């Protein structure tokens, strides 16, 4: 039985939870005899004796999904694990980053700036990592320009949850996902209210789905004023099942776009973060991206919806091809990483 230590964010964030589950699904599809031991990311620093324990007990270590780095130069990542670069180098078992990516919100806040110290930190940790899989071409370009270690395109594996389950979008449901990050939510809802009314005139039902309840419940009063239904998912599987039964998405969070890629439903992306732009570009669906400077433009959003409805079947077909390609990339990455483990064991 292969023993793998899996570091990820065990929180209410459906994106991070979905990423961790997707990684397990992919690896176990190749080797069912893997025992994962979850290490939720905690604030306290991983000490030297814990490094020795990881080396002794485990065959490999996986850091799964989510953002890469913000402005914490001394750590491997903001929320992965708090470990010094020297101790990270002392981890002799094969290590991989899977489905990670750059988070750069359209905001002037210092925490979203990737400065030279951060770049150096990424470079240092990458040197000691056996396999680096990043979720979009935006992050690939970042590695090519700034990091000595190479990275591979491995789109976020949360899209493979319930991979073989077919949705049944009989009702005219529209999933709505928003965030308050880097956004004037009151101004945004004023822009979206005419969009909601436009869709209702076409007999669509709009359903808001939060991904991080603690944050997203701040939007609930605006939604109740607009008489919008709210669906709170209980798990990543429950969230994917919800998306598979909708007609399309108007979404902001990067993981709403990722889940809907897996659910094979078309999407309008309202960008708050460069990762949203990166995902839509990777899909070849830039025509359905509303850039950050235009997210308060009601007319533009409605025009994008009209275009989506016009090209609906074509978009679903394109999404399916991309989904199959992304699955192939994840499988190849998983095979190579498992081979790395075997080589390190001398098998």
Secondary structure, DSSP 8 states (H G I E B T S, - for coil): -EEEEEEE--SS-HHHHHHHHHHHHHHHHH-S-EEEEEEE--SS---HHHHHHHHHH-SEEEEEEEE--SS-TTSS-SSS----HHHHHH--SEEEEEEEE---BSS--GGG---HHHHHHHHHHHHT-SEEEESSHHHHHHHHHH-SS--EE---GGGGTTTT------S-EEEEE---TTS-HHHHHHHHHHHHHHHHHTT-EEEEE-SSHHHHGGGHHHHHHTT-EEE--SSHHHHHHHHHTSSEEEE-SHHHHHHHHHHT-EEEEE-SBHHHHHHHHHHT-GGGEE-GGGTT-HHHHHHHHHHHHHTHHHHHHHHHHHHHHHHHHHHHHHHHHHHHHHHHHT-
